Amino acid sequence: MNLYLGAMAEEPWEDTRADDAFVAVAGGGDDYAGGGSQNGGSRNGGARGAGNRNGGGYVPGATGTPVRDALFDRVPPHDDDAEMAVLGGMLMSKDAIGEVSQMIEVTDFYQPKHQTIYEAIINLFSASQPVDAVLVANELLKHGDLDKVGGADYLHSLVAAVPTAANATYYAEIVHQRAILRNVIAAGTKIAQLGYSAEGSQAEDVVNLAQAEVYEMSVGKVRQDYSAIYPVVRDTLDQIDKLQQGLINKGVPTGFHDIDDVTQGLQPGQMVVVAGRPAMGKSTLGIDFARAAALHHNLTTIVFSLEMSKVELAQRIISAETDIPLGALRRADEITPERWNTLNSFWTKLESAPLFIDDSPNMSLMEIRAKCRRLKQTNDLKLVVIDYLQLMTSGKQVESRQQEVSEFSRALKLLAKELEVPVVALSQLNRGPEMRNDKKPQLSDLRESGSIEQDADVVFLVHRPDFYDKEDRPGEADIIMAKHRNGPTETFHLAFLGAMSKFQDMPQDYSNQGV
């Protein structure tokens, strides 16, 4: 069934028509063919064109005339300023590229030249190349597209027009919403054409085609996210079989025998919360998880430290791995020749260790997500540790701090599912434990948001009795598993070696396993 979708005529904003600008467009079978496109002036003086939604090229036309497409019957919805701001932000920040590329596709841009620039940026980013106006201009030049987009000057004007890359995702959302509106119009027009062109006996087929068109439009592209139960169960049984044969790992090891026994390791897609009062040891436990994964099992791990500097983190890791007291690392006279030998030996072992540390100040959620995605692509990321949740910023105004923390919590859970890695988020507790006689923390003590306990798959609460009473079980700690979505809860008893900044299994039960 061939459909004639009409022609594209152009006219200026006045009532006069340009008779010599006429482009015929036709679509065959069930495929949609969009209008051609044209570079021209716009009301705000910027370039304006009607892009082919299926990636076709653009047709040069008269300058100073907006495009009117017969498919849309008027200038389609779009926002040139938002498109320019998105590209400017991407040229300024690699993190913005990672975020924006998850939100929009090349066909979401209305202007053909913006589509071309976006493709060049994504090509460089996918190849792990640096991205800026000069490098993108060079990439476009190699493919003969630089003049088509307005030259290098236009690329530099995109950067100059954007004060910061922080808002790139908001501009991208505007671009995406305009693309959805164009898809709605295109789908409606196509459905109308189907109705007019069909015979009476084809009514049911037309309804099915119309439904398919609407569903494609609603998601931008067809993705079958649902699955029948039979293949899902089959895959689950195959996974159990491989586990028994030792062909796949149970999960990311925590380094603690009892915790790994109950959890079978930190599982991909899990959000794991480690919470405690200040100075209780939650950061220490988070770093212990990172050490076990990266240094003892060679699994790529990144630690985002919003509280401590890289040097402080490195000192803690050195102390925990070498058993040289943390205090000694800050006193030159306590580093003896023997300790220097130990330190040099440890440093040599770290040459290929897949442990990454990021202590960037005022780190936003956008930056964290972009960096994690990049590490997943380049180094097969296996574990993320964030220290700590309440220090993160969103960079936008919110109604309350509780709502902001709730957004962080949900976003980290979605990040864990997207990258299929466990995300360990450290969190503060409120003063609830200090009001109780036994000082033990509870799930309801999580600070600033009840959504943390809702989103988390596993919650560990750190409690050291000797913090409140030096005579009460000195050197011991209770790691209370207050929530375990996929299994039983439990309280684990660990030894706390504060001088070496680490927890370890109780020595009477296990001979220094998990150190």
N, C-alpha and C positions, 0 to 999 in steps of 0.2 A: 504494500500500500504506500504509494508515493504521495507525499504531502507537499503542496506549494505553500511555503510559509510567508510569502509576500516579498515585498521589496523595501529597501531603505531609501527614503528620500530625505533630503536635508533642507532646512530652512533657517534663516536667521531669526533672531528673537523678534524682529519686526514681521509684518505680515507678508513681505515680499519673499518670493521663492527663488531659489537658484535652480533653474530648470536643467542645467547641464550636469548636476550631480545626482546620479541615479545608479544604484547598485542592486542588482537582482540577487536574491538569495534563495536557494531551494534546499529542502531536506528530503532524504530518501529513506524508505523503510520506516523503522521505528526509531531511527536516530534523530536527534535534534540538531538542526543547523542554525547557529545564531547569525545575527547580522554582521556585516563587515564592520570595519571601524575606520575612524578618520581622526587625524590630528587637527584640532581647531582651537579657536579661542573659547573662553568661557566667560560667564558673567563676572567672575572675580579675576579675570585676566590670566588664569592658568590654562594649561593644555587640557583639552577634554576630548575623549574619543569613546566610541562604543565598541568594546572588545568582543571578539568571538568567544563565547563561553566554552567552546570546546577546543580552544587553543589555536584557532586560525590566525593568520597574519592580519595586518591592518592595511587599509587602502588609503593612500594619500589623497587629500581633497582640498577644497578651498579653505583658506585661512580666515578665521574670524567667524565661522558659522558652527553652532552646536549641531550635534547629530540627533536626528529624529528617526527612530527605528520603527518600521511597520509592525514588527513583532511586539513592541512595547507601545506603539502608537504615540509615544512622546519620549523625551529624554529619560532614560532609565535612572532609578535611584542610585546614587553614588556620592562619595565625598572625597574630592580631590585633595583637600587639605589633610584629611586623616590618612590617606594613602601616602602622601609625601612625608608626613610625620612618622609613620611606621618605618618607612625606608630610611629616613634620617636617623631614627633611633637604632636601627640595625647596623647602620654604618658606624655608629658611635660605640656600640657595645656588643661584644660577642655573647654576653649573657642574654641580651635582648633578642638576639637571633634564635637562641635555643628556646626561649619562651614563645616568641611569635610563630616560629615554625610549627609549634604544636597546635596553634589556634587557627591559622589560615593557610590556604593553598594558593598557588599562583593564579588560579582562575577567579579567586575572590577579588582581585584587583580589576577595576573597570578600565583603567588606562592601559593600553597595550605596552607602552614604554615602561610603565611601572611593573607589569608582569615580567618584562625582560630583565629589568634591574633586580627584581626579587629572585628570579631564577639564577642569576649570576652570583648573588650573595649566598644563596643556599648551596650552590655548587662548590664555592670556596669553603664554606663552613663544613660541608660534608667531607671534604678532603682534608680537614683539620688544618686549613690554611688560615693565616690572619686575614681580617676583613677590614678595609677602610675604603675611602673614596678613590684613592689612587689605585689600589689593587683591583677594585671592582671595575674601574675604567679600563685597566689593562686586560682584564678577563673579557670584557665586552669587545674591546678592540680585536682580540684574537679571533672572535667569532663574527667580526664585521658588524656588530650591533651598536657601536659607540655613537655614531652619528644619528642613528635612528632614535636614540633616547634623549638626544639634545646635547651630547658631548660631555666632557669631563666637568665643564662649568655647571651643568645641571646637577650632577652628583654632589658637587661641593655646595650647591645651593640647598640641597636637601638637608645636609648636615647643619648648615648655618641657620636653617629655619626652625630647628628643634633645640630648645635650651637644655634638655636632659633626656637621657634614654630611659629614665625610670618609668615614664608613662607610656612606653611603647605598647604594652599589652592592652591598655585602654583604647589607644588608637586602633589597634588590631581588631578589637571587638567591634568598633564602629564599622571598619571595613567589612568584617564578616557579616554583620547585620545587614548592611546594604546589599551584599551579595545574596543573602537569603531572600531579601525582597525581590531582587531581580529574578531569582529562581522561581519564586512564587508566581510572578507575572508570566515568566516563560512557560511554566508548567500549566498555568491556567489557559494561556493562549494555545498551547499544544493540545490540551484536552478539548477545547472548543473546536479546533481544526479536525480532531479525530471524530467528534460528533457530527460535524457537517459532512465529512467525507465518507462515513461508513454507510453501508446498506442496513436495512432494518434487521436482517438476520444476523448481523455482526454486533448487535447491541451489547451482548454479554462480554464479548471480546473487548469491546471498547471500554466497558466498565473496568475490566481487569487491567487494561493498559493504563487507564486513568489512575487507578489505585496505585499501580507501580510507579507512575510518574510522581505522584504526591509523596510516596514514601522515600523515593530517591531525593526529592527536593528537601524533605524534612531533615535528612542527615548529611546532605551534601554528597555522600557516596554510600553505596550499599555495603553494610558490614553485618555479617551474620554473627551476632554475639551469643545467640542461644544455641544449645546443643541438645540432642536427644539423650536420654539417660543411659541408653545402652553403651554407646562409645565412651561416655564419661566414666562409667563403672569399669569398663574394660581397661581404660588408661590408668585408673586408680589401682586395679589389681596388678597391672604390669609394673607400676611403681613399687608396690609392696614386694613383688617378686625380685625386682632389681635391688631393693633394700636388703633383702635376705641374702642375696648373692654378693653383696658388698660392691655393686656396680655404681651406685650413686651415694653421695654423702647424706647423712640424716638431716643436717642443717648446719648453720654457722656455729661452731663450738664456742661456748662462753669461757671455757677454761676451768670450769668447776664441775666436779664429778656428779654431784647430786642434782644440780640444776640441769645439766645436759641429760641426765637420766630421765627426768620428768618431762622436759620440753622437747627432747630429741634434737637439741640445738635450736638456735633462732631461725625460724622458718621464713622463706621468701614471701614477701607481701605482708608480713606482720609489722605492726607498730608496737614497739616495746617501750614502756615508760619505766624509767628508774627515778624514783622520787625520794626525797628526804629533806629534813630540816637543814639549814646552813651548817657546814662543817661536819656533817654526819658521814660523808664519804660517798655520796652519789657520783661525783665526778670521778673519783678513784675507781668505782665499780664500772663506770662506763669506759674508762681507759683500759681497765682489765679485759673487758670484752674485746676492745679493739686490738690489744696486744695479742690475745689468744688467737684471734682470726688472722691477723696480718703477719705477725712475727713467728707464730708457732704452726700455722696451717697454710701460710702463703696465700691468703685470700685478700683480694684488694679491698682496702678499708679507708674511709675518709672520716676524719674528726673535724667537725666545725666547732671551734671554741669561741664563744661569744663572751667568755668570762676571763680566761687565761690567755697569755701570749704564747707564741710558739716555743719560746725559750723555757717558760715555766712548764709547758706540757712535755718538752723534751727532757727536762730535768726529772720529772716524775717517771717517765718511761725508762730513762737510764737507771734511776734508783731501783725501780721495780725489777728490772731485768738483771742488774749486776749485784743487787743486795748491798750497794754502797748507800749509806743513809742520805736522805734528801738534804739534810742540813750540811753534810760534808761537802756536797757539790757546790755550796755557796760560800765555802771557806777554803781559800787557796792552801792554807797550811795543813789542812786535813787530807789533801790528795797526795798520798805517799807514792813512791815509785811502784809499789805493788798494785795500788789502785789505778795508776796510770796504765799499767799493763792490762788490767781488766778492762778499762775504758777503751783502749785501743783495739783490744780483741773484739769487744762488743760492736764498736764502730765499723769494723771490717765486715761483720756479719750483716750489717744493715744495708750494704751496697745495693742489693736488689730487693730489699723488703718493700712490699706493696702497701705501705702505710703512708697516707697523705694527711697533712694538717693544714687547716685554713683558719686563721685568726683575724680575718678582715673585720674592721670595726663597723658597727651599724649594719650588719648583714641583713639583707631582706630575704623574704621567702622566695622571691623570683630568682635571686642570685643562687641560693642553695639548690633550687630545682635545676637550674641551667647547668651548674657545675656537676651535679650528680648525673644528669643525662650525658654530659660530655665524658665523664669518667666511665660510665656504663659502655659507651661506644668504643672508647680507646683502651680501657684497661679491664673490662669485664668486672665492674664494681660488684661487691658481694655484701658489704655492710656499711651503713651510715650511722654515725654517732653525732648527736647535736647537743651541745652543752651551753646554755640550757634553754628550754622552751620560752620562758617568760622574758628572756632578753632579746627575742626576735622582734623585728619591726616590719610593718606592712608598707610604710611609706604613704599611707593614705588616711584620711579622717574616718573614724568609726564612732559609733554611738557610745560604746563602752569598751573598756579594756577586756572585759569578760568576752564580749563578742569577738574581739580581735584574736584572743588566745584560742577561742573556739575555731576560728577560721584556720589558724596555724595547725591545730590538732587535726582537723579534717583534711587539710592539704597534705600533711605528712603521711597520713594513712593512704591517701590516693597516690602519693609518690611511691610508697612502698609497693602498692599493687601494680603501678605502671612499670616500674623498673624490676619488679620481682626480686627485691632484696629486703631484708629486715632493716627497719629504721629504728634506732634506739634514741629516744628523746628523753633527756634528763629534765626533771621538773622540780620546782619548789613545793613544799608543803606549807600550809598555813600553821597557825599556832595551836591548832587543835590538840596535838599530842602532848604539849606542855601543860594543858589543862587537866590531863588525866593522871591518876595516881601511878599507873604503870608506864606512862610516857610512850606507849606503843602507838605507832601511826595506823590510820585506817584509810580505806579507799576514799572516803568522803573528805579527807584532809587535803586532797589535791587542790592547789591554789588557783584562784581566779577563773576556774571553769569546770563545770560538771561534764562538759563534752569530752574532756581528756579521758576520763574513765570509760566513757561510752565508746570512743573511737579506738582505744587501745585493745590489742589482743592479749597482751601480757602486761601486768603492772607489778614491779618489784618495789617494795618499800624498805628503805635502809634504816635499821635501828641498832644503835650501840648503847647498851645499858650503862657502860662505864663513862659515857659522855655526861650523864646526869649524876652518877655516883661511882667514883673511882674504885670502890670496893666491890661493885656489882659486876661479876664476870669480866674482869679486866682483859683486854685484848680479844674479846669475842664480839661477834656481830650476828644479828638476825637479819636475814634477807627474806622478807615476808612477801610471798607471791599472793597478792591480794586478789588478782584476777588472772584467770587462764582460760581463754575462750575455748580451747580445744582439749582441755584435760583438767585434772584435779588441781586444787590450790595446795600450797605446801609452805612451810617455813624452813629455810635452810640455815644451818649454823656454820659460819665461816670464821676463820681467824683474821683479825685486822692488824696488819703490820704498818702502823702509822708512820714509823720512821722511814720505811721503804716505800711508802705510798702505794700499798696494794692489799688486796684481800687474797686469801688462799684457803684451800680445803683444810679442815682441822687436822693437824699432824697425827693425832692418834688414830685417825680412820684411814687416811690416805697419805702415802709418803710423798709429800710435796707435789702431788699431781695438780695440774692446772695452773702452776705458777707462771 
